[in-house]
Amino acid sequence: MSRALLALALLMLVPAMVFAQAPAEEPSADTDTPTKTKSSQLQYLVPEMEGQGFRVDPGKRQFKHRLAFSPAVGQLGDGNYYAFRVGYNPNEWLGYEASLGHNPDKSVHALLNSLNVVVRYPLPGRFQPYVSAGYGMMLVFPGAIFKADPVTKNVVGAGAGLEIYLRNDVALRSEIRNTTVLGGRTEADTSAAFSYREFTFGMTFYKTLNR
């Protein structure tokens, strides 16, 4: 779990990367009057965000024609889980999201990829809840000590989440969902489905497409 906490700490440093320190101005050599140096001036890498700070526009949040990039860390079952999601919203209430996750372990590790439908009702303010459901595939890779081939299983999942907007294009995101692996085998060699609780916490970065 310490690796997950370290990854989360690094993740929280991402918003700081939108700023860069501007160099101080040198005194002018063409005049006898000394000029003041600006030692603490910040230059925005995204100029349109200058002066915005951690502020959101009034009214309902806008999702139509927006891309979303969402890194996250958390847990799948009892193991650490690292995920990256990319989404697109064709209208205000419906979105599509592709997800790729990694669940490492000492003996085996798994890759989980899925395509989800995200449904929401935009609200005024910073808090934006949503629900999602989707289908995917889980690839389970045995560790080096096992002489076995990777196993592929079908996966269905559903859950709910909450985004807390720091500004119009950046939000904190938490999500909890139930992930069910189909086609498993019991000790009696019968078919079974196994369910796992998935919890993730991360950030979402939005980009509005010009339409």
N, C-alpha and C positions, 0 to 999 in steps of 0.2 A: 504493500500500500504506500510505502515511502516513495516509490518511483512515481506513483500517480499523483501524490502531493507535490513532488518536484515539478512534474509536467504541468500541473495546475498553476503553480507559482509562475512558471515561465509564460504560461498562457495569459495570465493577468497583466504581464508587462507589454502585451501587444499594443494596447491603446497609446502607450507612451511613444510608440514609433511614428505616430502621425506628426510629431513635432521634430524640428531640427534646430540646433543652436546656430544663429546667424553670427558671422564673424564681426568683430568690433571694427568700426570705421577708423581709419587712420587720419590724424590731423592733416589739414590741407597745407601744402607747401606754397600755394600761390598767394596767400594772404597773411598779414601780420597778426590777425586776430585768431587766437587758437579756437578750434572747434571742439565740441563736446563729443566724447566717445559714447557709443551706445553699447554697453557691455552686457546687458541682459535682454536684448531684443530677441523675440522668437519669430521664426519664419515658418509659416504653415506649408506643409507639403501638399495639402489640399486647400488652395486659396479660398474657395467658396465657404470653407468652414471657419475662416477668421472671424473672431468676435462671437461665435456661436457658443463655445464652451459646452458644458453639459446641460444643454437646453433642448427641449423638444417643441415642435410646433403645436399650437392649440388645435383642438378637434381630433377626429378619429385618425389613427395611424393609416398611412397609405401603403398598400402592398401590391397594387396592380403593376405588372411589368417590372418586377424587382427580382434581381438575383440575390441569393443568400449563400454565404460561405460560413460554415459553422464547425470549428474544431471543438472537441470535447474530451473529457476524461471521466472515468467513473468505474462502475462494477457491473459485470455480467455473472450472475450467480455469486459465487464466492471469490471470483478472480478479478484482477484488474482488467479494465476495458478502455481502449483508446479508439476514438471515432473521428471521422471527418465527413461532413455532409455538404452537398451542394443542392440548392433548391431554386425553383422558379415559380412565380405566381402569375398565372395568366389573367386573373381578376382579383378582386378585393378579398374574397373569402376562400378561394381554392388555390392550393399549391401542390407541386410535385417535387419530391426530394429523393435524391440518390444518396445512399449511405454506405461507407466502407469502414468496418471496424476490425480491431485486432484484440484477441483475448489470449495473452501469453500465459504459459505455465511451464513448470519444470519438465513434466513428462510429455504433455501434448500442448499444442497451441492451435487456435482456430481463427479463421478469417470469416467475417460475416458481411455479406453485401446484400443490399435490399433496395427496393423501390417503394416509396411510401406516398400516400395521399395525405395532405395536411389540410384540415378544415378549421377555419376560425371565423369569428365575428369581430371585426375591428372595433375597438373601444377608444374613447378619449383617454389621454394620459399615458403613463409609462408602462402600465401592466397589461400584457396581451396574452391571454390563455389560448390554447389550441388543442386539438385532438388529432391523432394520426393513426394510420393502419397501413400495412403493406405486406409484401411477399418478397422472399429472398432465398439465398443459398448459403449454407454454412459448410466450409471446407475445414476438416479436422486433420491436422498433420501430426502423426506420432513423433515422439522425440527420437534422438539419435540411438537410444538404447533399444528401441523397438524396430524389428524388421517387418514393417508393414507399410502398405500404400495409404495415401491420403483417402479420407472418406468424405463424400459429399452428401449433404442432407438438405431437404426442403425446410424452409422456415417461414412461419407466419408470425406477425407481431402487431400489437395495438397498444396505445397508451395516450398519455396527455402530457402537456408541458406548459411552461410559462416563460415568456420573455419580459425582461425589465429593461426598458430603453434608457441608455445613458445619454444618447442624443439621437438625431433622426436616423442615422445610419449604423449605429452600434448598439447592441443589446446584450445583456447577460441572459443566458438560457439554461434552464434546468428541465429535465424530462425523465419520466418514469414510465416503463412499459413492460408488458409481459411478452416474452419471446418463446415460442413453442417450436421445438425441433421435431419434425415428422419423420417417420420411418425408422425409429430407433428399435433396438432389440432388448428384450428382457433376458434375465438369466434362464428362463424357460424357453428361450429362442422364439418368442412371440413378438409380433409387431406392437410398438408402443409409441406414444408421443411424450416428450419431456419438456416441461415448462421451466423457464428461468426468469428471474426478476432482473431487469436492466435499469440502471440508474446512471445518468450522465449529467455533467455540469460543464458549461463552457461559454462561448461567446458566439454571436452572430454578427457578421458584417454584411451590410446591404449595399447594393449598387442598382440604381434606377436606370433602366434602358430607355433610350430616346425612341419614342414611337410616334 
